[in-house]
Amino acid sequence: MKGFIRIVFAIGAVALMAVAAALMIYAFYVAVHDGYGGVESLDDVLLNTVGYLIVAIALFDVAKYFFEEEVPAEREKRSAADTRRGLTKFVSTIIIAIFLEALVLTFKLIREDVGQLVYPALLFAAACATMISLGVFQRLSAAVEREVGAKDRAEERQGGG
């Protein structure tokens, strides 16, 4: 069953990378097509392109996380610290993508409809709440790791002596 799960994660990661690559190519195509075609102003075209690239890079990073943390067979017996570091990298990628998308959306809406700025503000708030939650998770899991590590060392001393 574990082999099947690793295969599913590998296929999912490859699919995410394919979508991310297609999105990067599409972003370049849209930038060139709309930039030269005069469909939109150049700054709108560039902001749209940045938005596509942010999502593509986030997808690549998620796929990389799957390949590093979920696919390798030797990673089955991970310590709590390894899991915490992997989860932190994953969530950090999502937080960065949310912040960047909120920033792009803010620049876009400032010129179009200032009344719509509530949506990027909510994205910023969601990213901040996620970042605070990640900090709390880090703090609590590090404390538990120290406590469990101390108990393990004490048990080893009692059993060895």
N, C-alpha and C positions, 0 to 999 in steps of 0.2 A: 504494500500500500504506500509506503514511504517513497519508493521509486516512482510510482505513478504520480504522486503529488509533486515530486521534483520535476517530472516531465511536464506536468500541467503548468508549473511556474515557468519553466524554460520556454514553453510555447507562448505563454502569455507575455513573457518578457520580449521575445522575438517579435510578437505582434505589436506590442507597444513601440518598439524601436522602428518597425516598419511604418506605423502611423506617424510617429514623430518625424521620420525622414520625409514622408510624403507631405507633412505639414510644413516642414522647412522649405521644400521645393515649391509648394504652393505659395508660401509667403513671398519667396523670391519672384515667382511668376506674377502674383498680384501687384507687388511693388513695381515691377517693370511695366506690366500691362496698364495698370491704373495711373502710374506716374507719368508715363509718356502719352497715354490716351486722354488725359485731362478729365477723366471721369470724376475724380475727387481732387482736392487740393493736395499738394505734396506732403504737407505736414500730417494730414489725415491718413494718407497712404502709409507714411512712415510709422505712425502710431499703430495702425492696424498690423503692419508687418512686425513691429516689436511685440504686440500682443500674441501673434501667431508663434513667434520665436520663443517667447516665454513659456507658452504651453508645450511646445515641442521639446524644449530643454528639460522641463519638469517631467515630461513623459520619459525622456531618455534616462533621467536620473532615477525614476521609479523602476525602470527596466534594469538599470545597473544594480539597484538595491536587490531586486529579485535574483539576479545572477550571483551577487556576492553573498547574500544572506540565506536564500531559500533553496537554491538549486544544488550547491555542492553537497555531496554525500558526507564528507568529513565534518560538516558543520552541524550534524544532528545533535551532538552532545555539547551544547554551548553553555557557557557560564551565564549567570545573571548579568554580569558586566558586559559580555558580548551582546546579549540581547538588548540591553539598555542602549549601548552605543549604536547598534543597528537601527533601532527604533528612533533614536534621536536624529540620526542622519536622514531617515525617511521623512519624519515629521518636519525637520528643518527645511527640506526641499519644498514641501508643500507650503510652509509658511512663507518662504521667499517668493514662491510663485504667486501666492495670494497678495503679498505686499506689492510686487511688481505690477500685477494686473490691476490692482486698485490705483496705483500711481498712473498707469497708462489711461485708465478710465477717467481719472480726475482731470488729466490734461485734455482729454477729448471733450469732456462735458463742460469744462470751463469756457470753451469757445462756443459750444452749441446751446446748452440749456443748463444754466447754473442751478435751476430748481431740481435737477436730477442728481445733484451731488450727494444726496442721501445714500445712494447705492454704493459709491466708492467709500463713503464714510463707514457704512456697515461692513464692507470688505475689510477696511483697516481695523475696525473693532473686532471682527472675527479673527483676523490674523494676530492681533494683540492678545486676545483671549486664548488663542491656541498657543502662543508663545509663553504666556504666563502658565498655562496648564503644563506645557513641556518643562518649564522650570520647576514647578511643583513636583512633577513626576521624577525629574532628575534628583531633586533634593531627597525625596522620600526613598527612592530606589537606592541611592548611594548610602543612605543611613541603614537601610535593611541589609545591603551587601556587607557593610562594616560589621553589623551585629551578627549576621550569619557566619561571616568569616572568623570572627572572634570565637564563636561557639564551636566551629569546626576545628580551630587550632587547639582549643581547650580539650576537646574530645580526643584529638590525636595525642596530646600530651598524657592524658589519663590512660589511654589504651597502650601507649608506647612505654610507659614507665612503670 
